[in-house]
């Protein structure tokens, strides 16, 4: 928008305490605490110590002259003043994000920044795609946020990143645009010396007799697995729930049970890794990875270039999986 007196906001219109007594870093810390509901989680996300986070919030609260948070059990929530500041801060950050996008477009795709949010399992292949993208466009800076499906859906709703990779498209897609772009088969894993490792065409009912390891609530894989058992009138014997794929693989190797994970979690180990794939009826569950963004979102030149690049190399990703897992090549060709 060109300059005019109609759209010019003088510095005097900005609250004095924001100009003289606060920093963008303080506002960033404040926003993270409200969004995550915890000083500790905000410190972890921003790679700060908790004392630093507490000190910066105290300075911000002193500048405003009002308390910004109240303690509710182990969680914190914003006060009335905190709520008002949060909405203002979100507006400021959205404006700065749009500015960054515009400046990137002015520079062209050779320069700029890409913010990508991915579900936990996608961390096994998203860096590979990002690496190839950055080789083509070496001037691009990349920020990768990894979290579970529930948290990524929240980030999509809040429009916190440029693009997202999820393993299961939401049922209600009225507010997002989805692009299927790579296979994401779910497979049953057990220790190599597990009795079922030598059997074929194992019924799901037989699987339900084994100690089962599940991902935590909020995981898309967990929801898919439980839905499959429910449709067959079965319930898995859940021995434990773990919050990461790596923890589950260690539990499998430790003989604590079997589990269902994405085949991508074995990308670095291959067929000769520490776990075996079981030949179970109704498996693999053939799913897709989806690249998504909010409907109506204006993608920056960099984000659009990454989306186009990801869709372009999809056949290569499929061929690599077929070569690595020849026994599943027919299923991976879907």
N, C-alpha and C positions, 0 to 999 in steps of 0.2 A: 504494500500500500504506500503510495507516495506521501511525502510529508505535507501536512496542512495544519492550520491552527485547529481544525475540527478534530483531528485525530492525535494531536500532541498532548501528552500528559506531563505537566511540569513536575519537577522533583518535589516541589512543595506539597503535591497531592499525595505523595507516598508517606505513610506514617513515619514520624520522626524516629521512633525507636528502631524501625527496620533499617533506616539509613545510618544512624550513628552508633548503634549498640549491638547489632547482630551481624552474623556472617552467613553465607550460603551453607557452609558446613554445619552450623548449628541448626538451620532449618532442615537440612537433609537428615540429621540425626533425629530431630523431632518427628519428622514424617515417618521415618522407619519405625520408631517406637510405637506410634499410633497404629500403623499398619500391621505390625507384628505382635503388638500387645505385650511387649517385653523389652526391658533395657538390655537383657542378656542377648536375646536374639538379634536386636538391632546392632549391638556391638559386634557380634559374629558376622553379620551380613556386611558391615562396613569395615571390618578388619581393624577394630579399635578395642581398647581395653574398656571394661565396664566403668572404672573410675573416670576415665576420660569422657565417656558418654554422660555420666551423672553430672560431672562438672560443667559440661557445655549446656546441658538442660537447665541447670541452676542459673547460669549466666543469662540464658534466654528468658527464664521466668523472672529474674530480677529486672531485666530490661523492660519487660511488659508490666511488671508490678502486680502480677497475679499468678497464682499457682496454675500449672498447666496439666498436672496429672494427679490422680488420687489412687491409692493402693486398694485393690480388692483381692484379698487373699494373696496368691502368688502373682497375680496379674496386675497390670496398671491400665487405667483407662483415662482418657482426657476429661478434664473439667469442662465446664461450659466455655470458658475462655480458650481452653485447648481445642475444643471442637471448632470454634470460630477461626482460630489460627490455622488449624489443619486444612480447612476448606480454602483459605487464602493461599497457603503454601502449595497445595495441589495445583491451584491456578497458576502460580508463579512458575512451578516446575514444568507444567504443560506448555506455557509460553516459551520457556527456554528450550524445551525439547523441539518445538516447532522451529525456533530460530536455528538450532543445530541442523535440523533437517534442511532448511532453506539454504544455509551456508554450504552444506554438503552438496546440494544440487548445483549451486553456483560453481563450486570447485570441480564438479564432475565426478564420475564414478571412480576416478583415480585416487580420490581423497575422501575422507569421511569416516563415519563410525556406524557399526552395526550392533544393535542390542538384540540378542537372541535368548529366549527362554525355552528350556527343554525339560521334559520329564526325566526322572532319574535314569531310566533304562536307555534313553537316547544319548546319554553321555558316552556310550560305548562306540557310537559311530558319528555323532554330530561333530566332534573335533576333526575327524577325517574329512568330512565335507567342508568344514570351515578352513582346514589347512589347504585344500585344493583351491578353494575360492580365493584365499589370500595369496596363493602363488600366482593366480591370474591377476589379482588386483593388490599388489604388495603395499600400497599406501593406505589400505583400509585398516582401521582399528576395530577390534572385536571385543564385546563384553558378553560372556556366556553365563547365564544364570540357570543352575540345575536345582530342581525341586520335585516333590511328588505331584501327582496329577491335580489333587485338590488345590494346592498352592499355585500351580501354573494357571488353573482356571481363574483363580482370584486375580492373578497378574494380567490375564487377558481382559477380564472385566474392568480392571483399573487402567488398562492401556499403558502398561509400564514399559513395554519393550516394542521392538519393531515387528518381530515375527516370533512364532512359537512352534515347537515340534511336540506333538502329543501322539500317543499310541492308540487312542480311541476317540473318535469324534463324539462330541456331546450330543445327546438325544435332541435337545433343542438347539438348532443351528440358525435360528432366526437372526441372531446378533453377530454371527461370525461367518467368515469365508474360509472354506477348507479346500486344501489341495492334496489329494492322495499322491505320495511320491516314492514310497519304497516299501518292500515287504517287511513284516514284523511278526514272524511265526513264534507262537508260544509252544514250548516243548516241556516234557516231563524229564526231570533230572534225578539221578540217584548215584550213590557211590559205585565205583566200577565193580566191586565184589558183591554188590547187592544181588540176592537171588533172582529178582525180576529182570536183571540186566541181560540174562540169557534167554528170556522168554520173548515170544512174539505175539502180536495182536492181543495184548492184555486187556481184559474187560475193565471198564471204569469202576465196576463194583469191586473188583479185586484191588484196585488202587485205593478205594475208600477204606480198605482194611489196614493200610500202612500208616505209620505216624507221618503227619503232614506238616510242612513248614510253610507258613503264609506270610506275605507282605503285610505291612501295617494298614489299618483303615485309611481310606483315601487313595489307595493304590488302584490303578486301573486293572492291573493283572489280577489282583485279589478279587475284584468285582467280577471279572470274566470267569475266573475259576469257580467261584462259589455259584455263579449263575448256571454254569455247565452242570455241576453236581445236582443243583436243585431241579433242573429240567429232567434229570434222570431219576428223581426221587431219592437221591443219595446225599449223605453229608460226610465230608472228610473228617478224619480223626486228627484234629489240629493239636499238635504237640506244642508249637510255639509260634509266635509272630515276631518278625524282625523288620527293622526299618531300612535295610539296604540289601541290594542283590549280592554284594560281596559277603555280607554276614551270612546270608542264606547259603551261598556256595560253601563257605567254611563249615557251616552246620551240617550240610550234606556229606562233605568229606569226613567230618567227625562222626558220622554214623547216626545222627540225630533224626533222620527221616528223609523223605523225598519232597520235591517241590516242583512247581511250574514257574518257569521264567522265560523271558525272551531269549531266542537263540543268539541275539546280539551280545548277551552277557558272556558268551563263550568265544567272542570274536578273536581274542588274543591267544586263547589256549588251543582252539581247534578240536578235532575229534580225539586227539591224543591227550587231552587235558585231564584234570583230576576228577571229573565227573563223567558219567555215561548218560546217553539219551535212551529212554525207555520207549519201546514200541507199544504204544497204548492206543486203543480204539478212540476215535474222535480227536486224535492228535496227529500232527501239530494243529493247533488252532490258528487258522490263517487270518492274520490281521494286517492292517496297513499302518505305516507312519503317515501322519498328516501335518502339513505345514498350514498354520492358521493365522489369521489376524482379525481384529474386529471389523465388522461390516461398516463401510463408510470411511475407514481409515485411509488417509492419503499416504501411501508408501513413499519414502524418500527414494532417491535415485539408487542409493546403495542397497536399501532393503529390496527394491524391485529387482536389482541385478542379482542379489543372492537368491531370491525366489526363483527367478528364471534359470539360474545356474543349477539349483537343486533339482528342478524338474528335468533339466537337460541331462544330468548325470545319473538319473534314476536307473536306466538300463544297465549302467556300469555297476551300480551297487548290487543289483539283482544277480548279475553274472558273477561277481566276486563271491557272493554267498553260495551260489550253485557250485562253483569250483571248490570252495572250502568244504562244503557239505554235500558231496556227490550222492549220498544215500537219500537226501531230501530234495535233489535237483528237480524232480517232477513236481513236487508240491510248491517249490519256490518259483516255478514258472507261471503261477496263476496270475 
